[in-house]
Each structure stands twice: as C-alpha cells, then as structure tokens.
Amino acid sequence: MSTAQPEDRATPDALLHARTGTEVAPEDVVLAAGRDVTPESLEWARRKIAAEGAAALEKLLP
C-alpha cells in the first residue's frame, strides 16, 4: 500500500511546458538565458532558434 499523497507526486514533464503556439522571439530566448538584450545576444538567440526551433526556449526554462 502506498503512502504517497497527491502533492508528493512529480508533475509530468508534458504539463510543465506552456507553449501558446506563437513563434519564439529572440528576446524571449535571451531573457530566459539570463542575458542582457544586446545586438550580440539577439544574434546568438536567432542562431539558437534557427538550429533548435521552439525547443531553444523550452531547453532554457525549468
């Protein structure tokens, strides 16, 4: 018999991500990475989005 309470169970990963179906903006990736928004960081984010798609943002969020 299990003694685990509902609040003791982990939330499934699929429920932790809240995509709205909109495109991922470079600014979102920069801010999620904890970086300042600069031309260089925006270019880094554009390359990351081009390589990884929407997962670029998902990988940075808890």
VOLO-724681 format. One record per residue (C-alpha): x, y, z. Coordinates in steps of 0.2 Angstrom, whole numbers, padded with zeros to 4 digits, always signed. Last residue first. Example, Ala and Ser with C-alpha at 12.3 -4.5 7.8 and 13.67 -1.06 7.14 Angstrom:
<sites>
+0068-0005+0036 +0062-0022+0039 
</sites>
This chain:
<sites>
+0064+0125-0079 +0065+0135-0095 +0081+0136-0105 +0078+0120-0115 +0060+0126-0119 +0066+0142-0127 +0078+0133-0140 +0065+0119-0141 +0055+0131-0152 +0067+0129-0166 +0084+0121-0162 +0096+0127-0175 +0087+0143-0182 +0081+0147-0164 +0099+0146-0157 +0106+0157-0172 +0092+0170-0168 +0097+0169-0150 +0115+0172-0153 +0110+0187-0164 +0099+0194-0150 +0114+0192-0138 +0125+0202-0150 +0113+0216-0153 +0110+0217-0134 +0096+0211-0123 +0105+0206-0107 +0107+0188-0103 +0098+0177-0091 +0095+0163-0103 +0076+0165-0102 +0079+0184-0107 +0089+0180-0122 +0077+0166-0128 +0062+0178-0126 +0071+0192-0135 +0074+0180-0150 +0055+0178-0151 +0048+0160-0151 +0033+0159-0163 +0016+0158-0155 +0008+0141-0151 +0004+0146-0133 +0018+0134-0126 +0015+0131-0108 +0028+0117-0103 +0026+0109-0086 +0012+0098-0091 +0022+0087-0103 +0035+0085-0090 +0023+0075-0079 +0021+0084-0062 +0030+0074-0048 +0020+0065-0035 +0021+0071-0016 +0006+0083-0018 -0006+0068-0022 +0000+0059-0006 +0012+0045-0006 +0008+0031+0007 +0007+0017-0005 +0000+0000+0000 
</sites>
